[in-house]
Amino acid sequence: MSENKELQDQAEEELLLPDTTYKPGCNKLDSFNWLRNLPECAAENEIVEIRFKNTRKGFYRNVNNLRLEIGDIVAVEASPGHDIGRVSMTGRLVREQLKELKIPPSPDDLRKVYRKAKAADIQKWEEAKKLEIPTMLRSRQISGELNLNMKIGDVEYQGDKTKAIFYYIADERVDFRQLIKVLAEEFRVRIEMRQIGARQEAGRIGGIGSCGRELCCSTHITNFNSVTTTHAKYQELSLNPQKLAGQCGKLKCCLNFEFDCYVDAQKGFPPRDIPLQATEETAHFLKMEVHKKLYWYTCGPDSTSNMIAVPVERVKEVQDMNRKGRKPRRILNSVTEWEGSDPSGKEDDEYSITRFDSPVQAKKKRRHSRKKKNRKSNEKKKN
């Protein structure tokens, strides 16, 4: 009877716990194990990678030789107490990751994995996570009362509710010693302040980008590489701050995605700042189409009329001739229309907003626009 009672109590306790099942691919800190089909030995599971909330990860020693798999919830050593996290990487891939991050694989310097999390550990962990949003809102009020020029963007409680990490963003150095005292008295936990940048804050808050998709920093980007206007120049993008800036106010991270492709494509391109001289004309560079290997030239340095598309090979040929003191008769060998995009900026029929109009409707619109122009010209003449 006592065994049945214990089993019944255990089943009721599991029903009260939240759903903590691991769903692969649903977290941006998951790593693809490309060595999973290779045989592993016990020594390769000595070090495992554990992920926590947001972008926090760490390497821990599996001192008890536990059979750990990706997605398992474990209790690990912390300062003070213990923390709860999920296993994100095991086996031989951990060694490769340590080499990539240039971390010496010394087990003595790493903290320990205590055990697989029990039901009581998971319940306490879930209770701690429920306190994070109210704590963040209250801490913002406290920092405002102390007139601190900072913004607390997120709060992360340790698994045993003995410590809380406050992530904040600030433009200048902030003296938050008084804030730590007030927060410690208010929440009765150990306080740690951690400064983050604008990109990290956008990744924590999330949102929808100008492309209509969820922000890359909140879905899959974990390492924020620097982005400069050079990335935009190589990709022939207009240097418009409103279009190039993301929701964090910095240059968009996606400018890095195709940058290497554009750099490789332009390795053999000739210089653009040299005008092409011919006996009949002088052409000045205007723009280029990288993947079509085309340079667009105009007849004047400040003019956008009479644009011609010159292939990269022809540009090299003309520049070599000019260097030797020779000039070709024309820039292009034959005057042909390039079967590419229209440089005048006119829309093709495929992308025109009037492509669904009937011929009668299109005729009416043209007549209306003509009348409007005539009316404006008559008004100017009268004035």
Rosetta blueprint (number, residue, H / E / L):
1 M L
2 S H
3 E H
4 N H
5 K H
6 E H
7 L H
8 Q H
9 D H
10 Q H
11 A H
12 E H
13 E H
14 E H
15 L H
16 L H
17 L L
18 P L
19 D L
20 T L
21 T L
22 Y L
23 K L
24 P L
25 G L
26 C L
27 N L
28 K L
29 L L
30 D L
31 S L
32 F L
33 N L
34 W L
35 L L
36 R L
37 N L
38 L L
39 P L
40 E L
41 C L
42 A H
43 A H
44 E H
45 N H
46 E L
47 I E
48 V E
49 E E
50 I E
51 R E
52 F L
53 K L
54 N L
55 T L
56 R L
57 K E
58 G E
59 F E
60 Y E
61 R E
62 N L
63 V L
64 N L
65 N L
66 L L
67 R L
68 L L
69 E L
70 I L
71 G L
72 D L
73 I E
74 V E
75 A E
76 V E
77 E E
78 A L
79 S L
80 P L
81 G L
82 H E
83 D E
84 I E
85 G E
86 R E
87 V E
88 S E
89 M E
90 T L
91 G L
92 R H
93 L H
94 V H
95 R H
96 E H
97 Q H
98 L H
99 K H
100 E H
101 L L
102 K L
103 I L
104 P L
105 P L
106 S L
107 P H
108 D H
109 D H
110 L L
111 R E
112 K E
113 V E
114 Y E
115 R E
116 K E
117 A L
118 K L
119 A H
120 A H
121 D H
122 I H
123 Q H
124 K H
125 W H
126 E H
127 E H
128 A H
129 K H
130 K H
131 L L
132 E H
133 I H
134 P H
135 T H
136 M H
137 L H
138 R H
139 S H
140 R H
141 Q H
142 I H
143 S H
144 G H
145 E H
146 L L
147 N L
148 L L
149 N L
150 M L
151 K E
152 I E
153 G E
154 D E
155 V E
156 E E
157 Y E
158 Q L
159 G L
160 D L
161 K L
162 T L
163 K E
164 A E
165 I E
166 F E
167 Y E
168 Y E
169 I E
170 A L
171 D L
172 E L
173 R L
174 V L
175 D L
176 F L
177 R H
178 Q H
179 L H
180 I H
181 K H
182 V H
183 L H
184 A H
185 E H
186 E H
187 F H
188 R L
189 V L
190 R E
191 I E
192 E E
193 M E
194 R E
195 Q E
196 I L
197 G L
198 A H
199 R H
200 Q H
201 E H
202 A H
203 G H
204 R H
205 I H
206 G L
207 G L
208 I E
209 G L
210 S L
211 C L
212 G L
213 R L
214 E E
215 L L
216 C H
217 C H
218 S H
219 T H
220 H L
221 I L
222 T L
223 N L
224 F L
225 N L
226 S L
227 V L
228 T L
229 T H
230 T H
231 H H
232 A H
233 K H
234 Y H
235 Q L
236 E L
237 L L
238 S L
239 L L
240 N L
241 P H
242 Q H
243 K H
244 L H
245 A E
246 G L
247 Q L
248 C L
249 G L
250 K L
251 L E
252 K L
253 C H
254 C H
255 L H
256 N H
257 F L
258 E L
259 F H
260 D H
261 C H
262 Y H
263 V H
264 D H
265 A H
266 Q L
267 K L
268 G L
269 F L
270 P L
271 P L
272 R L
273 D L
274 I L
275 P L
276 L E
277 Q E
278 A L
279 T L
280 E L
281 E L
282 T E
283 A E
284 H E
285 F E
286 L E
287 K E
288 M E
289 E E
290 V L
291 H L
292 K L
293 K L
294 L E
295 Y E
296 W E
297 Y E
298 T E
299 C L
300 G L
301 P L
302 D L
303 S L
304 T L
305 S L
306 N L
307 M L
308 I E
309 A E
310 V E
311 P E
312 V H
313 E H
314 R H
315 V H
316 K H
317 E H
318 V H
319 Q H
320 D H
321 M H
322 N H
323 R H
324 K L
325 G L
326 R L
327 K L
328 P L
329 R L
330 R L
331 I L
332 L L
333 N L
334 S L
335 V L
336 T L
337 E L
338 W L
339 E L
340 G L
341 S L
342 D L
343 P L
344 S L
345 G L
346 K L
347 E L
348 D L
349 D L
350 E L
351 Y L
352 S L
353 I L
354 T L
355 R L
356 F L
357 D L
358 S L
359 P H
360 V H
361 Q H
362 A H
363 K H
364 K H
365 K H
366 R H
367 R H
368 H H
369 S H
370 R H
371 K H
372 K H
373 K H
374 N H
375 R H
376 K H
377 S H
378 N H
379 E H
380 K H
381 K H
382 K H
383 N L
